[in-house]
Amino acid sequence: LEASNYGKNVTAWENYVTDLGEQDPTHQQMHRYPVGTGPYYVKEYEENSYIVLEANPYYWNATLWQELYGYTPS
């Protein structure tokens, strides 16, 4: 991405974006294993069902409200 000159050559992105959409292997990998750098990481989830977050031991602020957090939509 160095050729993009930090946004000065935005057409360079077309070299890195494919027409595969959700069939792109990278998209599928990131969908199955989401990446985050916040206080929690995704431990487990079922699409349209539930998500379980666990405390990130490498987060800069070690004081968290909960070690484990779960959410199920109503």
PQR file of N, CA, C, O and H, with PARSE charges and radii, in Angstrom:
ATOM      1  N   LEU A   1       0.805  -1.200   0.000 -0.4000 1.5000
ATOM      2  CA  LEU A   1       0.000   0.000   0.000 -0.0000 2.0000
ATOM      3  C   LEU A   1       0.845   1.261   0.000  0.5500 1.7000
ATOM      4  O   LEU A   1       0.301   2.364   0.024 -0.5500 1.4000
ATOM      5  N   GLU A   2       2.151   1.123  -0.026 -0.4000 1.5000
ATOM      6  CA  GLU A   2       2.999   2.311  -0.048 -0.0000 2.0000
ATOM      7  C   GLU A   2       2.735   3.152  -1.285  0.5500 1.7000
ATOM      8  O   GLU A   2       2.913   4.370  -1.257 -0.5500 1.4000
ATOM      9  H   GLU A   2       2.593   0.227  -0.045  0.4000 1.0000
ATOM     10  N   ALA A   3       2.309   2.512  -2.375 -0.4000 1.5000
ATOM     11  CA  ALA A   3       2.051   3.247  -3.606 -0.0000 2.0000
ATOM     12  C   ALA A   3       0.864   4.193  -3.478  0.5500 1.7000
ATOM     13  O   ALA A   3       0.702   5.098  -4.297 -0.5500 1.4000
ATOM     14  H   ALA A   3       2.164   1.523  -2.397  0.4000 1.0000
ATOM     15  N   SER A   4       0.030   3.991  -2.456 -0.4000 1.5000
ATOM     16  CA  SER A   4      -1.144   4.853  -2.316 -0.0000 2.0000
ATOM     17  C   SER A   4      -0.779   6.229  -1.770  0.5500 1.7000
ATOM     18  O   SER A   4      -1.613   7.134  -1.792 -0.5500 1.4000
ATOM     19  H   SER A   4       0.161   3.255  -1.791  0.4000 1.0000
ATOM     20  N   ASN A   5       0.447   6.410  -1.281 -0.4000 1.5000
ATOM     21  CA  ASN A   5       0.899   7.705  -0.764 -0.0000 2.0000
ATOM     22  C   ASN A   5      -0.065   8.275   0.264  0.5500 1.7000
ATOM     23  O   ASN A   5      -0.382   9.464   0.241 -0.5500 1.4000
ATOM     24  H   ASN A   5       1.125   5.675  -1.263  0.4000 1.0000
ATOM     25  N   TYR A   6      -0.523   7.426   1.156 -0.4000 1.5000
ATOM     26  CA  TYR A   6      -1.404   7.846   2.246 -0.0000 2.0000
ATOM     27  C   TYR A   6      -2.644   8.564   1.745  0.5500 1.7000
ATOM     28  O   TYR A   6      -3.004   9.613   2.280 -0.5500 1.4000
ATOM     29  H   TYR A   6      -0.265   6.460   1.174  0.4000 1.0000
ATOM     30  N   GLY A   7      -3.293   8.033   0.750 -0.4000 1.5000
ATOM     31  CA  GLY A   7      -4.546   8.585   0.264 -0.0000 2.0000
ATOM     32  C   GLY A   7      -4.418   9.495  -0.936  0.5500 1.7000
ATOM     33  O   GLY A   7      -5.435   9.906  -1.496 -0.5500 1.4000
ATOM     34  H   GLY A   7      -3.001   7.181   0.315  0.4000 1.0000
ATOM     35  N   LYS A   8      -3.209   9.827  -1.352 -0.4000 1.5000
ATOM     36  CA  LYS A   8      -3.050  10.719  -2.498 -0.0000 2.0000
ATOM     37  C   LYS A   8      -3.370  10.014  -3.806  0.5500 1.7000
ATOM     38  O   LYS A   8      -3.732  10.659  -4.790 -0.5500 1.4000
ATOM     39  H   LYS A   8      -2.384   9.494  -0.897  0.4000 1.0000
ATOM     40  N   ASN A   9      -3.238   8.703  -3.822 -0.4000 1.5000
ATOM     41  CA  ASN A   9      -3.532   7.924  -5.019 -0.0000 2.0000
ATOM     42  C   ASN A   9      -4.572   6.870  -4.653  0.5500 1.7000
ATOM     43  O   ASN A   9      -4.263   5.682  -4.564 -0.5500 1.4000
ATOM     44  H   ASN A   9      -2.944   8.178  -3.023  0.4000 1.0000
ATOM     45  N   VAL A  10      -5.791   7.312  -4.445 -0.4000 1.5000
ATOM     46  CA  VAL A  10      -6.824   6.395  -3.963 -0.0000 2.0000
ATOM     47  C   VAL A  10      -7.170   5.308  -4.970  0.5500 1.7000
ATOM     48  O   VAL A  10      -7.731   4.283  -4.584 -0.5500 1.4000
ATOM     49  H   VAL A  10      -6.042   8.277  -4.517  0.4000 1.0000
ATOM     50  N   THR A  11      -6.859   5.496  -6.232 -0.4000 1.5000
ATOM     51  CA  THR A  11      -7.151   4.451  -7.213 -0.0000 2.0000
ATOM     52  C   THR A  11      -6.266   3.229  -7.012  0.5500 1.7000
ATOM     53  O   THR A  11      -6.546   2.173  -7.580 -0.5500 1.4000
ATOM     54  H   THR A  11      -6.403   6.329  -6.546  0.4000 1.0000
ATOM     55  N   ALA A  12      -5.216   3.345  -6.226 -0.4000 1.5000
ATOM     56  CA  ALA A  12      -4.364   2.190  -5.945 -0.0000 2.0000
ATOM     57  C   ALA A  12      -5.131   1.110  -5.194  0.5500 1.7000
ATOM     58  O   ALA A  12      -4.769  -0.064  -5.260 -0.5500 1.4000
ATOM     59  H   ALA A  12      -4.989   4.203  -5.764  0.4000 1.0000
ATOM     60  N   TRP A  13      -6.190   1.494  -4.480 -0.4000 1.5000
ATOM     61  CA  TRP A  13      -6.960   0.511  -3.724 -0.0000 2.0000
ATOM     62  C   TRP A  13      -7.577  -0.549  -4.627  0.5500 1.7000
ATOM     63  O   TRP A  13      -7.760  -1.686  -4.192 -0.5500 1.4000
ATOM     64  H   TRP A  13      -6.485   2.448  -4.426  0.4000 1.0000
ATOM     65  N   GLU A  14      -7.899  -0.214  -5.857 -0.4000 1.5000
ATOM     66  CA  GLU A  14      -8.530  -1.207  -6.732 -0.0000 2.0000
ATOM     67  C   GLU A  14      -7.608  -2.393  -6.988  0.5500 1.7000
ATOM     68  O   GLU A  14      -8.076  -3.462  -7.380 -0.5500 1.4000
ATOM     69  H   GLU A  14      -7.750   0.710  -6.210  0.4000 1.0000
ATOM     70  N   ASN A  15      -6.315  -2.221  -6.774 -0.4000 1.5000
ATOM     71  CA  ASN A  15      -5.383  -3.332  -6.921 -0.0000 2.0000
ATOM     72  C   ASN A  15      -5.493  -4.316  -5.760  0.5500 1.7000
ATOM     73  O   ASN A  15      -5.045  -5.457  -5.872 -0.5500 1.4000
ATOM     74  H   ASN A  15      -5.935  -1.352  -6.455  0.4000 1.0000
ATOM     75  N   TYR A  16      -6.090  -3.882  -4.641 -0.4000 1.5000
ATOM     76  CA  TYR A  16      -6.156  -4.711  -3.445 -0.0000 2.0000
ATOM     77  C   TYR A  16      -7.568  -5.180  -3.115  0.5500 1.7000
ATOM     78  O   TYR A  16      -7.744  -6.059  -2.272 -0.5500 1.4000
ATOM     79  H   TYR A  16      -6.455  -2.955  -4.550  0.4000 1.0000
ATOM     80  N   VAL A  17      -8.558  -4.613  -3.758 -0.4000 1.5000
ATOM     81  CA  VAL A  17      -9.947  -4.982  -3.504 -0.0000 2.0000
ATOM     82  C   VAL A  17     -10.425  -5.865  -4.651  0.5500 1.7000
ATOM     83  O   VAL A  17     -10.258  -5.525  -5.822 -0.5500 1.4000
ATOM     84  H   VAL A  17      -8.415  -3.899  -4.442  0.4000 1.0000
ATOM     85  N   THR A  18     -11.017  -6.995  -4.302 -0.4000 1.5000
ATOM     86  CA  THR A  18     -11.483  -7.920  -5.336 -0.0000 2.0000
ATOM     87  C   THR A  18     -12.994  -7.831  -5.485  0.5500 1.7000
ATOM     88  O   THR A  18     -13.675  -7.213  -4.667 -0.5500 1.4000
ATOM     89  H   THR A  18     -11.153  -7.271  -3.350  0.4000 1.0000
ATOM     90  N   ASP A  19     -13.508  -8.450  -6.531 -0.4000 1.5000
ATOM     91  CA  ASP A  19     -14.946  -8.497  -6.769 -0.0000 2.0000
ATOM     92  C   ASP A  19     -15.585  -9.726  -6.119  0.5500 1.7000
ATOM     93  O   ASP A  19     -16.763 -10.002  -6.344 -0.5500 1.4000
ATOM     94  H   ASP A  19     -12.955  -8.952  -7.196  0.4000 1.0000
ATOM     95  N   LEU A  20     -14.825 -10.455  -5.324 -0.4000 1.5000
ATOM     96  CA  LEU A  20     -15.348 -11.677  -4.730 -0.0000 2.0000
ATOM     97  C   LEU A  20     -16.334 -11.413  -3.597  0.5500 1.7000
ATOM     98  O   LEU A  20     -17.150 -12.277  -3.277 -0.5500 1.4000
ATOM     99  H   LEU A  20     -13.868 -10.231  -5.141  0.4000 1.0000
ATOM    100  N   GLY A  21     -16.270 -10.243  -2.993 -0.4000 1.5000
ATOM    101  CA  GLY A  21     -17.183  -9.905  -1.899 -0.0000 2.0000
ATOM    102  C   GLY A  21     -17.055 -10.871  -0.741  0.5500 1.7000
ATOM    103  O   GLY A  21     -15.956 -11.112  -0.243 -0.5500 1.4000
ATOM    104  H   GLY A  21     -15.606  -9.541  -3.253  0.4000 1.0000
ATOM    105  N   GLU A  22     -18.182 -11.428  -0.311 -0.4000 1.5000
ATOM    106  CA  GLU A  22     -18.178 -12.340   0.833 -0.0000 2.0000
ATOM    107  C   GLU A  22     -17.500 -13.670   0.519  0.5500 1.7000
ATOM    108  O   GLU A  22     -17.201 -14.434   1.437 -0.5500 1.4000
ATOM    109  H   GLU A  22     -19.075 -11.233  -0.715  0.4000 1.0000
ATOM    110  N   GLN A  23     -17.252 -13.959  -0.743 -0.4000 1.5000
ATOM    111  CA  GLN A  23     -16.580 -15.200  -1.121 -0.0000 2.0000
ATOM    112  C   GLN A  23     -15.061 -15.077  -1.046  0.5500 1.7000
ATOM    113  O   GLN A  23     -14.351 -16.072  -1.194 -0.5500 1.4000
ATOM    114  H   GLN A  23     -17.494 -13.338  -1.488  0.4000 1.0000
ATOM    115  N   ASP A  24     -14.562 -13.872  -0.820 -0.4000 1.5000
ATOM    116  CA  ASP A  24     -13.124 -13.648  -0.702 -0.0000 2.0000
ATOM    117  C   ASP A  24     -12.605 -14.406   0.521  0.5500 1.7000
ATOM    118  O   ASP A  24     -13.158 -14.241   1.609 -0.5500 1.4000
ATOM    119  H   ASP A  24     -15.139 -13.064  -0.701  0.4000 1.0000
ATOM    120  N   PRO A  25     -11.564 -15.230   0.383 -0.5600 1.5000
ATOM    121  CA  PRO A  25     -11.041 -15.991   1.518  0.2800 2.0000
ATOM    122  C   PRO A  25     -10.636 -15.108   2.703  0.5500 1.7000
ATOM    123  O   PRO A  25     -10.803 -15.507   3.855 -0.5500 1.4000
ATOM    124  N   THR A  26     -10.115 -13.931   2.430 -0.4000 1.5000
ATOM    125  CA  THR A  26      -9.739 -13.028   3.522 -0.0000 2.0000
ATOM    126  C   THR A  26     -10.979 -12.561   4.268  0.5500 1.7000
ATOM    127  O   THR A  26     -10.973 -12.501   5.498 -0.5500 1.4000
ATOM    128  H   THR A  26      -9.980 -13.607   1.494  0.4000 1.0000
ATOM    129  N   HIS A  27     -12.035 -12.232   3.546 -0.4000 1.5000
ATOM    130  CA  HIS A  27     -13.289 -11.818   4.189 -0.0000 2.0000
ATOM    131  C   HIS A  27     -13.825 -12.946   5.066  0.5500 1.7000
ATOM    132  O   HIS A  27     -14.259 -12.710   6.193 -0.5500 1.4000
ATOM    133  H   HIS A  27     -12.040 -12.280   2.548  0.4000 1.0000
ATOM    134  N   GLN A  28     -13.792 -14.157   4.549 -0.4000 1.5000
ATOM    135  CA  GLN A  28     -14.301 -15.295   5.308 -0.0000 2.0000
ATOM    136  C   GLN A  28     -13.479 -15.530   6.570  0.5500 1.7000
ATOM    137  O   GLN A  28     -14.037 -15.824   7.626 -0.5500 1.4000
ATOM    138  H   GLN A  28     -13.440 -14.348   3.633  0.4000 1.0000
ATOM    139  N   GLN A  29     -12.168 -15.403   6.470 -0.4000 1.5000
ATOM    140  CA  GLN A  29     -11.292 -15.589   7.627 -0.0000 2.0000
ATOM    141  C   GLN A  29     -11.567 -14.528   8.693  0.5500 1.7000
ATOM    142  O   GLN A  29     -11.665 -14.847   9.878 -0.5500 1.4000
ATOM    143  H   GLN A  29     -11.714 -15.163   5.611  0.4000 1.0000
ATOM    144  N   MET A  30     -11.691 -13.270   8.272 -0.4000 1.5000
ATOM    145  CA  MET A  30     -11.938 -12.191   9.229 -0.0000 2.0000
ATOM    146  C   MET A  30     -13.341 -12.288   9.823  0.5500 1.7000
ATOM    147  O   MET A  30     -13.566 -11.854  10.953 -0.5500 1.4000
ATOM    148  H   MET A  30     -11.612 -13.012   7.309  0.4000 1.0000
ATOM    149  N   HIS A  31     -14.277 -12.848   9.077 -0.4000 1.5000
ATOM    150  CA  HIS A  31     -15.635 -13.025   9.591 -0.0000 2.0000
ATOM    151  C   HIS A  31     -15.661 -14.110  10.665  0.5500 1.7000
ATOM    152  O   HIS A  31     -16.363 -13.977  11.668 -0.5500 1.4000
ATOM    153  H   HIS A  31     -14.094 -13.201   8.160  0.4000 1.0000
ATOM    154  N   ARG A  32     -14.899 -15.183  10.455 -0.4000 1.5000
ATOM    155  CA  ARG A  32     -14.852 -16.274  11.426 -0.0000 2.0000
ATOM    156  C   ARG A  32     -14.023 -15.933  12.651  0.5500 1.7000
ATOM    157  O   ARG A  32     -14.349 -16.358  13.759 -0.5500 1.4000
ATOM    158  H   ARG A  32     -14.329 -15.291   9.640  0.4000 1.0000
ATOM    159  N   TYR A  33     -12.953 -15.169  12.462 -0.4000 1.5000
ATOM    160  CA  TYR A  33     -12.041 -14.832  13.557 -0.0000 2.0000
ATOM    161  C   TYR A  33     -11.826 -13.321  13.585  0.5500 1.7000
ATOM    162  O   TYR A  33     -10.792 -12.839  13.120 -0.5500 1.4000
ATOM    163  H   TYR A  33     -12.688 -14.824  11.562  0.4000 1.0000
ATOM    164  N   PRO A  34     -12.795 -12.560  14.127 -0.5600 1.5000
ATOM    165  CA  PRO A  34     -12.674 -11.097  14.131  0.2800 2.0000
ATOM    166  C   PRO A  34     -11.464 -10.631  14.936  0.5500 1.7000
ATOM    167  O   PRO A  34     -11.081 -11.250  15.928 -0.5500 1.4000
ATOM    168  N   VAL A  35     -10.877  -9.536  14.490 -0.4000 1.5000
ATOM    169  CA  VAL A  35      -9.694  -8.984  15.137 -0.0000 2.0000
ATOM    170  C   VAL A  35     -10.093  -7.748  15.923  0.5500 1.7000
ATOM    171  O   VAL A  35     -10.892  -6.939  15.451 -0.5500 1.4000
ATOM    172  H   VAL A  35     -11.188  -9.033  13.684  0.4000 1.0000
ATOM    173  N   GLY A  36      -9.543  -7.598  17.115 -0.4000 1.5000
ATOM    174  CA  GLY A  36      -9.797  -6.413  17.920 -0.0000 2.0000
ATOM    175  C   GLY A  36      -8.616  -6.122  18.818  0.5500 1.7000
ATOM    176  O   GLY A  36      -7.828  -7.013  19.135 -0.5500 1.4000
ATOM    177  H   GLY A  36      -8.894  -8.255  17.498  0.4000 1.0000
ATOM    178  N   THR A  37      -8.495  -4.880  19.224 -0.4000 1.5000
ATOM    179  CA  THR A  37      -7.388  -4.498  20.100 -0.0000 2.0000
ATOM    180  C   THR A  37      -7.892  -3.830  21.366  0.5500 1.7000
ATOM    181  O   THR A  37      -7.111  -3.223  22.099 -0.5500 1.4000
ATOM    182  H   THR A  37      -9.135  -4.156  18.966  0.4000 1.0000
ATOM    183  N   GLY A  38      -9.172  -3.931  21.629 -0.4000 1.5000
ATOM    184  CA  GLY A  38      -9.764  -3.282  22.787 -0.0000 2.0000
ATOM    185  C   GLY A  38      -9.635  -4.116  24.048  0.5500 1.7000
ATOM    186  O   GLY A  38      -8.837  -5.053  24.097 -0.5500 1.4000
ATOM    187  H   GLY A  38      -9.807  -4.424  21.033  0.4000 1.0000
ATOM    188  N   PRO A  39     -10.418  -3.781  25.072 -0.5600 1.5000
ATOM    189  CA  PRO A  39     -10.310  -4.466  26.357  0.2800 2.0000
ATOM    190  C   PRO A  39     -10.817  -5.908  26.322  0.5500 1.7000
ATOM    191  O   PRO A  39     -10.499  -6.696  27.212 -0.5500 1.4000
ATOM    192  N   TYR A  40     -11.602  -6.257  25.304 -0.4000 1.5000
ATOM    193  CA  TYR A  40     -12.117  -7.615  25.179 -0.0000 2.0000
ATOM    194  C   TYR A  40     -11.841  -8.157  23.780  0.5500 1.7000
ATOM    195  O   TYR A  40     -11.667  -7.397  22.828 -0.5500 1.4000
ATOM    196  H   TYR A  40     -11.861  -5.617  24.581  0.4000 1.0000
ATOM    197  N   TYR A  41     -11.804  -9.474  23.675 -0.4000 1.5000
ATOM    198  CA  TYR A  41     -11.713 -10.101  22.361 -0.0000 2.0000
ATOM    199  C   TYR A  41     -12.869 -11.089  22.226  0.5500 1.7000
ATOM    200  O   TYR A  41     -13.438 -11.527  23.225 -0.5500 1.4000
ATOM    201  H   TYR A  41     -11.946 -10.091  24.449  0.4000 1.0000
ATOM    202  N   VAL A  42     -13.208 -11.433  21.003 -0.4000 1.5000
ATOM    203  CA  VAL A  42     -14.317 -12.352  20.754 -0.0000 2.0000
ATOM    204  C   VAL A  42     -13.844 -13.768  21.050  0.5500 1.7000
ATOM    205  O   VAL A  42     -13.000 -14.318  20.342 -0.5500 1.4000
ATOM    206  H   VAL A  42     -12.746 -11.077  20.190  0.4000 1.0000
ATOM    207  N   LYS A  43     -14.399 -14.346  22.103 -0.4000 1.5000
ATOM    208  CA  LYS A  43     -14.035 -15.711  22.471 -0.0000 2.0000
ATOM    209  C   LYS A  43     -14.855 -16.724  21.673  0.5500 1.7000
ATOM    210  O   LYS A  43     -14.340 -17.749  21.226 -0.5500 1.4000
ATOM    211  H   LYS A  43     -15.085 -13.900  22.678  0.4000 1.0000
ATOM    212  N   GLU A  44     -16.141 -16.414  21.505 -0.4000 1.5000
ATOM    213  CA  GLU A  44     -17.032 -17.354  20.840 -0.0000 2.0000
ATOM    214  C   GLU A  44     -18.250 -16.579  20.338  0.5500 1.7000
ATOM    215  O   GLU A  44     -18.691 -15.626  20.980 -0.5500 1.4000
ATOM    216  H   GLU A  44     -16.559 -15.581  21.868  0.4000 1.0000
ATOM    217  N   TYR A  45     -18.783 -16.984  19.208 -0.4000 1.5000
ATOM    218  CA  TYR A  45     -20.031 -16.376  18.743 -0.0000 2.0000
ATOM    219  C   TYR A  45     -20.729 -17.282  17.749  0.5500 1.7000
ATOM    220  O   TYR A  45     -20.113 -18.116  17.085 -0.5500 1.4000
ATOM    221  H   TYR A  45     -18.425 -17.759  18.686  0.4000 1.0000
ATOM    222  N   GLU A  46     -22.010 -17.093  17.671 -0.4000 1.5000
ATOM    223  CA  GLU A  46     -22.842 -17.755  16.677 -0.0000 2.0000
ATOM    224  C   GLU A  46     -23.615 -16.640  15.992  0.5500 1.7000
ATOM    225  O   GLU A  46     -24.363 -15.909  16.641 -0.5500 1.4000
ATOM    226  H   GLU A  46     -22.511 -16.415  18.210  0.4000 1.0000
ATOM    227  N   GLU A  47     -23.436 -16.507  14.683 -0.4000 1.5000
ATOM    228  CA  GLU A  47     -24.054 -15.409  13.951 -0.0000 2.0000
ATOM    229  C   GLU A  47     -25.562 -15.367  14.179  0.5500 1.7000
ATOM    230  O   GLU A  47     -26.238 -16.393  14.117 -0.5500 1.4000
ATOM    231  H   GLU A  47     -22.829 -17.101  14.155  0.4000 1.0000
ATOM    232  N   ASN A  48     -26.074 -14.179  14.443 -0.4000 1.5000
ATOM    233  CA  ASN A  48     -27.500 -13.928  14.715 -0.0000 2.0000
ATOM    234  C   ASN A  48     -28.016 -14.673  15.939  0.5500 1.7000
ATOM    235  O   ASN A  48     -29.220 -14.897  16.064 -0.5500 1.4000
ATOM    236  H   ASN A  48     -25.524 -13.345  14.494  0.4000 1.0000
ATOM    237  N   SER A  49     -27.111 -15.061  16.852 -0.4000 1.5000
ATOM    238  CA  SER A  49     -27.546 -15.797  18.028 -0.0000 2.0000
ATOM    239  C   SER A  49     -26.943 -15.240  19.317  0.5500 1.7000
ATOM    240  O   SER A  49     -27.679 -14.772  20.187 -0.5500 1.4000
ATOM    241  H   SER A  49     -26.133 -14.879  16.751  0.4000 1.0000
ATOM    242  N   TYR A  50     -25.613 -15.284  19.452 -0.4000 1.5000
ATOM    243  CA  TYR A  50     -24.978 -14.802  20.678 -0.0000 2.0000
ATOM    244  C   TYR A  50     -23.518 -14.464  20.421  0.5500 1.7000
ATOM    245  O   TYR A  50     -22.949 -14.826  19.391 -0.5500 1.4000
ATOM    246  H   TYR A  50     -25.016 -15.664  18.746  0.4000 1.0000
ATOM    247  N   ILE A  51     -22.919 -13.753  21.391 -0.4000 1.5000
ATOM    248  CA  ILE A  51     -21.491 -13.440  21.342 -0.0000 2.0000
ATOM    249  C   ILE A  51     -20.947 -13.481  22.769  0.5500 1.7000
ATOM    250  O   ILE A  51     -21.606 -13.026  23.703 -0.5500 1.4000
ATOM    251  H   ILE A  51     -23.382 -13.459  22.227  0.4000 1.0000
ATOM    252  N   VAL A  52     -19.749 -14.027  22.930 -0.4000 1.5000
ATOM    253  CA  VAL A  52     -19.081 -14.076  24.229 -0.0000 2.0000
ATOM    254  C   VAL A  52     -17.742 -13.366  24.081  0.5500 1.7000
ATOM    255  O   VAL A  52     -16.932 -13.718  23.225 -0.5500 1.4000
ATOM    256  H   VAL A  52     -19.214 -14.397  22.171  0.4000 1.0000
ATOM    257  N   LEU A  53     -17.521 -12.365  24.922 -0.4000 1.5000
ATOM    258  CA  LEU A  53     -16.269 -11.612  24.921 -0.0000 2.0000
ATOM    259  C   LEU A  53     -15.481 -11.970  26.168  0.5500 1.7000
ATOM    260  O   LEU A  53     -16.060 -12.167  27.237 -0.5500 1.4000
ATOM    261  H   LEU A  53     -18.179 -12.079  25.618  0.4000 1.0000
ATOM    262  N   GLU A  54     -14.169 -12.053  26.038 -0.4000 1.5000
ATOM    263  CA  GLU A  54     -13.301 -12.342  27.180 -0.0000 2.0000
ATOM    264  C   GLU A  54     -12.272 -11.229  27.310  0.5500 1.7000
ATOM    265  O   GLU A  54     -11.889 -10.602  26.322 -0.5500 1.4000
ATOM    266  H   GLU A  54     -13.699 -11.892  25.170  0.4000 1.0000
ATOM    267  N   ALA A  55     -11.832 -10.992  28.538 -0.4000 1.5000
ATOM    268  CA  ALA A  55     -10.867  -9.923  28.802 -0.0000 2.0000
ATOM    269  C   ALA A  55      -9.586 -10.152  28.016  0.5500 1.7000
ATOM    270  O   ALA A  55      -9.069 -11.268  27.966 -0.5500 1.4000
ATOM    271  H   ALA A  55     -12.143 -11.502  29.340  0.4000 1.0000
ATOM    272  N   ASN A  56      -9.078  -9.089  27.404 -0.4000 1.5000
ATOM    273  CA  ASN A  56      -7.829  -9.134  26.650 -0.0000 2.0000
ATOM    274  C   ASN A  56      -6.681  -8.926  27.636  0.5500 1.7000
ATOM    275  O   ASN A  56      -6.552  -7.833  28.188 -0.5500 1.4000
ATOM    276  H   ASN A  56      -9.498  -8.182  27.445  0.4000 1.0000
ATOM    277  N   PRO A  57      -5.847  -9.932  27.875 -0.5600 1.5000
ATOM    278  CA  PRO A  57      -4.774  -9.793  28.861  0.2800 2.0000
ATOM    279  C   PRO A  57      -3.691  -8.804  28.435  0.5500 1.7000
ATOM    280  O   PRO A  57      -2.875  -8.393  29.260 -0.5500 1.4000
ATOM    281  N   TYR A  58      -3.673  -8.420  27.167 -0.4000 1.5000
ATOM    282  CA  TYR A  58      -2.652  -7.503  26.667 -0.0000 2.0000
ATOM    283  C   TYR A  58      -3.154  -6.068  26.549  0.5500 1.7000
ATOM    284  O   TYR A  58      -2.439  -5.197  26.053 -0.5500 1.4000
ATOM    285  H   TYR A  58      -4.336  -8.754  26.497  0.4000 1.0000
ATOM    286  N   TYR A  59      -4.369  -5.821  26.999 -0.4000 1.5000
ATOM    287  CA  TYR A  59      -4.925  -4.466  26.933 -0.0000 2.0000
ATOM    288  C   TYR A  59      -4.168  -3.569  27.904  0.5500 1.7000
ATOM    289  O   TYR A  59      -3.800  -4.005  28.995 -0.5500 1.4000
ATOM    290  H   TYR A  59      -4.950  -6.528  27.402  0.4000 1.0000
ATOM    291  N   TRP A  60      -3.933  -2.319  27.513 -0.4000 1.5000
ATOM    292  CA  TRP A  60      -3.102  -1.402  28.297 -0.0000 2.0000
ATOM    293  C   TRP A  60      -3.684  -1.113  29.677  0.5500 1.7000
ATOM    294  O   TRP A  60      -2.929  -0.906  30.627 -0.5500 1.4000
ATOM    295  H   TRP A  60      -4.232  -1.965  26.626  0.4000 1.0000
ATOM    296  N   ASN A  61      -5.010  -1.096  29.808 -0.4000 1.5000
ATOM    297  CA  ASN A  61      -5.642  -0.798  31.089 -0.0000 2.0000
ATOM    298  C   ASN A  61      -6.158  -2.108  31.666  0.5500 1.7000
ATOM    299  O   ASN A  61      -7.214  -2.595  31.262 -0.5500 1.4000
ATOM    300  H   ASN A  61      -5.623  -1.264  29.037  0.4000 1.0000
ATOM    301  N   ALA A  62      -5.424  -2.673  32.599 -0.4000 1.5000
ATOM    302  CA  ALA A  62      -5.731  -4.012  33.097 -0.0000 2.0000
ATOM    303  C   ALA A  62      -6.973  -4.064  33.984  0.5500 1.7000
ATOM    304  O   ALA A  62      -7.474  -5.156  34.251 -0.5500 1.4000
ATOM    305  H   ALA A  62      -4.566  -2.278  32.928  0.4000 1.0000
ATOM    306  N   THR A  63      -7.487  -2.929  34.447 -0.4000 1.5000
ATOM    307  CA  THR A  63      -8.662  -2.949  35.317 -0.0000 2.0000
ATOM    308  C   THR A  63      -9.932  -2.954  34.470  0.5500 1.7000
ATOM    309  O   THR A  63     -10.290  -1.952  33.850 -0.5500 1.4000
ATOM    310  H   THR A  63      -7.080  -2.042  34.230  0.4000 1.0000
ATOM    311  N   LEU A  64     -10.596  -4.089  34.459 -0.4000 1.5000
ATOM    312  CA  LEU A  64     -11.827  -4.251  33.684 -0.0000 2.0000
ATOM    313  C   LEU A  64     -12.988  -4.534  34.625  0.5500 1.7000
ATOM    314  O   LEU A  64     -12.794  -5.027  35.737 -0.5500 1.4000
ATOM    315  H   LEU A  64     -10.306  -4.903  34.963  0.4000 1.0000
ATOM    316  N   TRP A  65     -14.181  -4.221  34.176 -0.4000 1.5000
ATOM    317  CA  TRP A  65     -15.367  -4.469  34.991 -0.0000 2.0000
ATOM    318  C   TRP A  65     -15.639  -5.954  35.138  0.5500 1.7000
ATOM    319  O   TRP A  65     -15.983  -6.420  36.224 -0.5500 1.4000
ATOM    320  H   TRP A  65     -14.338  -3.820  33.274  0.4000 1.0000
ATOM    321  N   GLN A  66     -15.488  -6.694  34.063 -0.4000 1.5000
ATOM    322  CA  GLN A  66     -15.786  -8.126  34.057 -0.0000 2.0000
ATOM    323  C   GLN A  66     -14.719  -8.866  33.265  0.5500 1.7000
ATOM    324  O   GLN A  66     -14.138  -8.328  32.323 -0.5500 1.4000
ATOM    325  H   GLN A  66     -15.209  -6.316  33.181  0.4000 1.0000
ATOM    326  N   GLU A  67     -14.472 -10.108  33.663 -0.4000 1.5000
ATOM    327  CA  GLU A  67     -13.538 -10.946  32.912 -0.0000 2.0000
ATOM    328  C   GLU A  67     -14.207 -11.540  31.678  0.5500 1.7000
ATOM    329  O   GLU A  67     -13.570 -11.708  30.638 -0.5500 1.4000
ATOM    330  H   GLU A  67     -14.944 -10.545  34.428  0.4000 1.0000
ATOM    331  N   LEU A  68     -15.495 -11.855  31.801 -0.4000 1.5000
ATOM    332  CA  LEU A  68     -16.227 -12.505  30.723 -0.0000 2.0000
ATOM    333  C   LEU A  68     -17.554 -11.777  30.536  0.5500 1.7000
ATOM    334  O   LEU A  68     -18.224 -11.441  31.513 -0.5500 1.4000
ATOM    335  H   LEU A  68     -16.012 -11.718  32.646  0.4000 1.0000
ATOM    336  N   TYR A  69     -17.928 -11.538  29.298 -0.4000 1.5000
ATOM    337  CA  TYR A  69     -19.151 -10.798  29.008 -0.0000 2.0000
ATOM    338  C   TYR A  69     -19.870 -11.485  27.859  0.5500 1.7000
ATOM    339  O   TYR A  69     -19.258 -11.783  26.833 -0.5500 1.4000
ATOM    340  H   TYR A  69     -17.383 -11.811  28.505  0.4000 1.0000
ATOM    341  N   GLY A  70     -21.152 -11.738  28.022 -0.4000 1.5000
ATOM    342  CA  GLY A  70     -21.929 -12.378  26.968 -0.0000 2.0000
ATOM    343  C   GLY A  70     -23.143 -11.548  26.607  0.5500 1.7000
ATOM    344  O   GLY A  70     -23.660 -10.802  27.438 -0.5500 1.4000
ATOM    345  H   GLY A  70     -21.648 -11.497  28.855  0.4000 1.0000
ATOM    346  N   TYR A  71     -23.605 -11.674  25.365 -0.4000 1.5000
ATOM    347  CA  TYR A  71     -24.774 -10.935  24.900 -0.0000 2.0000
ATOM    348  C   TYR A  71     -25.581 -11.817  23.963  0.5500 1.7000
ATOM    349  O   TYR A  71     -25.043 -12.439  23.048 -0.5500 1.4000
ATOM    350  H   TYR A  71     -23.186 -12.281  24.689  0.4000 1.0000
ATOM    351  N   THR A  72     -26.878 -11.857  24.211 -0.4000 1.5000
ATOM    352  CA  THR A  72     -27.802 -12.556  23.328 -0.0000 2.0000
ATOM    353  C   THR A  72     -28.885 -11.568  22.922  0.5500 1.7000
ATOM    354  O   THR A  72     -29.575 -11.038  23.793 -0.5500 1.4000
ATOM    355  H   THR A  72     -27.315 -11.351  24.954  0.4000 1.0000
ATOM    356  N   PRO A  73     -29.059 -11.300  21.622 -0.5600 1.5000
ATOM    357  CA  PRO A  73     -30.092 -10.350  21.209  0.2800 2.0000
ATOM    358  C   PRO A  73     -31.488 -10.906  21.490  0.5500 1.7000
ATOM    359  O   PRO A  73     -31.707 -12.116  21.450 -0.5500 1.4000
ATOM    360  N   SER A  74     -32.418 -10.006  21.772 -0.4000 1.5000
ATOM    361  CA  SER A  74     -33.784 -10.455  22.075 -0.0000 2.0000
ATOM    362  C   SER A  74     -34.600 -10.664  20.817  0.5500 1.7000
ATOM    363  O   SER A  74     -35.769 -11.041  20.895 -0.5500 1.4000
ATOM    364  H   SER A  74     -32.240  -9.023  21.805  0.4000 1.0000
TER
END
